[in-house]
Amino acid sequence: MNSHKIGTGLLVLGIFGIAVSLLADFLPNGKPGIQSAQILAMQISIILIVAGVWMRLANPMEEVAPGKLFHDFVDRIINLPPVVWVVIGFLIVYILFFISPIFLNDTLRMRYFLNYLPDRYPIGDDLIAVVDLMKGWFFDQRSPYTIIFYPPFTFVFFAPLLLLDDYPLVYKLFTFFNLTCYFFLTLLLPIKMIQKPGIPTLMLVFVTGLLSYGLQFELERGQFNVFTFLLCLWAVYIFHHHKSHRMIAYLLFSISIQLKLYPAIFMVMFVDDWKDWKNNILRFLGIGVFNLLLLFVMGYQIFLDFIRSVSTQLASPGWSWNGNHSIRAFVAALERDGLNILAPGSMEMIRQNSELFSNLLLVIFLITFAIAVIISALNKQARIDTFLLLTCMIGALIIPISNDYKLSILSAPIALFLCSIPVMKNKGHQLLSIALTLGISIAYFSTLIPFKYKPYFLNNTFPLLFAILILSTIMNFIQFRDSKTEAINQQPQEA
């Protein structure tokens, strides 16, 4: 049986599943309105449809023999390099003796060093909040927009969790789901995007990230940033490496935006030819319109509640504690105590001009972002620009309200960036590259440590993120100059 026929079968099955889910209300015992079970069935059906489309776009003459597939799979397992088994051994110990006793114990609280991070009881506070808001909407028709401003699609996407009426079980499943997503985000997906010499660097970032403060905070809160960014980066990878499947890339990217708004900044990664401005604009418009329509997935009134909630948060972001590394929170920290490094006069000046200072930091980011886009356009290389990817990530971390559990998604862009740094041809550029690489590495690995164990002036992670932004921008410019100088030197000299 060839892949084209299997794809057709999956398409038919998926369409049938959606039809049955939508018509379930008309059955004798059907409940009015869309229920959690129906949403789960539709999600499974959509996965079948996407898989069917993928297989139909593959070579229609390709035969799919189950026996051969199994034999090839066994061969690939046997021929895996030793480092894979070393990592698997580490992961087994990591889950059994770290994740299980710390996060999955019977106290429903993170059990670790005293005040290691600001934990809450019961564990998974943000997951509990989302589940409670979903219950209010699906069972009592109450608007979910009180203290949370996730897009409406978030509550629809996670509605199947309501089928499990056992919170400790929900949290445990969600924790293992997050760890699986981290494994794909920081190891399996990047390993397809880097050259072989970069694998040791990738492994270092992956392993240290597993023990990082950001990921542990993500697990403790029951957050889903890792899953969200996995969808985003996966979409970018498909866009650049599987061009016939770009519709699937747009779908994954849109889902990531609808779970958390910040992936929208990665829109610039969906360009492979900056000169083809017409198709680029059409692509951006198409993705934008589709995402705008998805904001109405829970109805017009909920859309208005969502807009009102977002507007309130933008007007008064709050949460100006040291675990919020956004621009606004950093400026608020300087206003509050100057992070113990500013003189009283400087603090007073910042208090009087806080809005101006915030806007200045935002303008600096926008300048570095523009530089990354311009250099990406001038390079004219049909590949994933890891410099631009990292710049987008810093923007996603510092522009909106951004608590430290979001640091869990920084590992993948950092790993891709560090693995893509070329060997400079010019000796001066090479020395500068070494210094910049060292500075970026120190700044990044400093984000892995809880703010309570760092000097007070680094309690807020914003300076570290800003340092990565500035240093990577300089590195990007130096690398661009070095490559252009080398190209000029290689041109044949005139007689």
Buried (B, 14 or more C-beta within 10 A) or exposed (E): EBBBEBBEBBBEBBBEBBEBBEEBEEEEEEEEEBBBBBBBBBBBBBEBBBBBBBBBBBEEEEEBEEEEEEEEEEEEEEEEEEEEEEBEEEBEEBBEEBBEEBBBEEEEBBBBEEEBBBBEEBBBBBBBBBBEBBBBBBEEEEBBBEEBBBBBBBBBBBBBBBEEEEBEEBBBEBBEEBBEBBBBBBBEBBBEBBEEEBBEBBBBBBBBBBEBBBBBBBBBBBBBBBBBBBBBBBBBBBBBEEEEBBEBBBBBBBBBBBBBBBBBBBBBBBBBEBEEEEEBEEBBEEBBEBBEEBBBBBEEEBBEBBEEBBEEBEEEBEBBBBBBBBBBBBBBBBBBEBBEEBEEEEBEBBBEEBEEBBEEBBEBBEEBBEBBBEBBBEBEEEEBBBBBBBBBBBBBBBBBBBBBBBBBBBBBBBBBBBBBBEEBEBEEBEEBBEEBBEBBBEBBBBBBBBBBEBEEEBBBBBBBBBBBBBBBBBBBBBBBBBBEBBEEEEEEEEE
